[in-house]
Amino acid sequence: MDDLEGIEPALRDRLNALGPETRAVLLHVLKLPDLERVRSIGEFYSDPRTRDFSQLLVDLEESSPQTRAVVMGYLRDPEPRGGS
Protein backbone atom coordinates (compact mmCIF):
# COMPACT_ATOMS: atom_id res chain seq x y z
CA MET A 1 0.00 0.00 0.00
CA ASP A 2 1.79 3.14 -1.15
CA ASP A 3 -1.14 5.56 -1.31
CA LEU A 4 -3.16 7.09 1.50
CA GLU A 5 -6.38 5.12 1.08
CA GLY A 6 -5.83 3.13 4.29
CA ILE A 7 -5.04 5.96 6.69
CA GLU A 8 -7.28 8.38 8.52
CA PRO A 9 -8.92 11.06 6.37
CA ALA A 10 -7.67 13.98 8.48
CA LEU A 11 -4.04 12.95 7.99
CA ARG A 12 -4.64 12.29 4.31
CA ASP A 13 -6.09 15.79 3.90
CA ARG A 14 -3.13 17.37 5.71
CA LEU A 15 -0.66 15.56 3.46
CA ASN A 16 -2.58 16.35 0.27
CA ALA A 17 -2.49 20.05 1.18
CA LEU A 18 1.33 20.13 1.22
CA GLY A 19 3.22 21.73 -1.63
CA PRO A 20 6.16 19.97 -3.29
CA GLU A 21 8.84 21.75 -1.25
CA THR A 22 7.14 20.97 2.05
CA ARG A 23 6.65 17.36 0.96
CA ALA A 24 10.39 17.12 0.26
CA VAL A 25 11.27 18.55 3.69
CA LEU A 26 8.82 16.21 5.40
CA LEU A 27 10.28 13.18 3.64
CA HIS A 28 13.80 14.30 4.51
CA VAL A 29 12.94 14.67 8.20
CA LEU A 30 11.12 11.33 8.33
CA LYS A 31 14.21 9.61 6.94
CA LEU A 32 16.53 11.03 9.61
CA PRO A 33 17.82 8.85 12.47
CA ASP A 34 15.69 9.08 15.61
CA LEU A 35 17.69 11.68 17.56
CA GLU A 36 18.19 13.93 14.55
CA ARG A 37 14.48 13.68 13.73
CA VAL A 38 13.54 14.68 17.29
CA ARG A 39 15.97 17.61 17.16
CA SER A 40 14.48 18.74 13.83
CA ILE A 41 10.96 18.55 15.22
CA GLY A 42 12.08 20.76 18.12
CA GLU A 43 13.62 23.27 15.74
CA PHE A 44 10.44 23.45 13.68
CA TYR A 45 8.37 23.78 16.86
CA SER A 46 10.50 26.64 18.18
CA ASP A 47 9.63 28.79 15.14
CA PRO A 48 5.98 29.97 15.20
CA ARG A 49 5.95 29.95 11.38
CA THR A 50 6.63 26.19 11.27
CA ARG A 51 4.80 25.07 14.39
CA ASP A 52 1.94 23.47 12.42
CA PHE A 53 4.50 21.52 10.39
CA SER A 54 6.14 20.34 13.62
CA GLN A 55 2.75 19.14 14.85
CA LEU A 56 2.36 17.06 11.69
CA LEU A 57 5.77 15.53 12.42
CA VAL A 58 4.75 14.80 16.02
CA ASP A 59 1.53 13.18 14.84
CA LEU A 60 3.51 10.99 12.46
CA GLU A 61 5.94 10.06 15.25
CA GLU A 62 2.97 8.91 17.31
CA SER A 63 1.44 6.92 14.46
CA SER A 64 2.10 3.28 13.65
CA PRO A 65 5.20 2.24 11.72
CA GLN A 66 2.90 1.10 8.90
CA THR A 67 1.32 4.56 8.66
CA ARG A 68 4.74 6.21 8.57
CA ALA A 69 5.85 3.79 5.83
CA VAL A 70 2.75 4.59 3.77
CA VAL A 71 3.34 8.31 4.22
CA MET A 72 6.97 7.99 3.16
CA GLY A 73 5.96 6.05 0.04
CA TYR A 74 3.36 8.68 -0.73
CA LEU A 75 5.86 11.51 -0.30
CA ARG A 76 8.33 9.84 -2.66
CA ASP A 77 5.71 9.96 -5.43
CA PRO A 78 5.98 13.25 -7.37
CA GLU A 79 2.23 13.27 -8.08
CA PRO A 80 0.08 13.29 -4.92
CA ARG A 81 -2.74 10.79 -4.89
CA GLY A 82 -4.99 9.10 -2.41
CA GLY A 83 -7.93 11.46 -2.64
CA SER A 84 -9.42 13.46 0.15
Secondary structure, 3 states (H helix, E strand, C coil): CCCCCCCCHHHHHHHHCCCHHHHHHHHHHHHCCHHHHHHHHHHHHHCHHHHHHHHHHHHHHHCCHHHHHHHHHHHHCCCCCCCC
